[in-house]
């Protein structure tokens, strides 16, 4: 993970920073307390609470390392305004016979299609990059080729 760029919107970066802060403070304290309680129970070799607390601690520390690496290698995307779709753009597209949908093109760490954020690495994101309003694009997906018209780029 080290060295690779992670594209984030300003809001996405803030969200990851909040999550990291929460994990380093509140969650670490909670997990440490669970671990202390389990240790007080005695025999650690057959203590499910201890084993589970250690597993939870390992997962927590792994997530902290992951978030730290992402934030250390983050490139913040400012909202783009221009004629062509690029990282940070908001784009409205329509498939023939379907309602228009609006997406923001973001980095993979922030993608959430249900929330209108698609990755620049996704089939649709790749297909849209570099195109402008009025262009017709094809996105090759595992389910087949989809056809879109770009209605608006912000």
DAHU-V980852 format. One line per field, one symbol per residue. burial: # if it has 9 or more other ideal C-beta (glycine too) atoms within 8 Angstrom, else .. A space follows every 10 residues. Layout:
BEGIN
burial: ???
END
This chain:
BEGIN
burial: .....##### .##..##.## .##...##.. ##.##.##.. #.....#.## .###.##..# ..##.##### #.###.#.## ...####### ####...... .######### #.#..##### .########. ##....###. #....##### ..#.
END
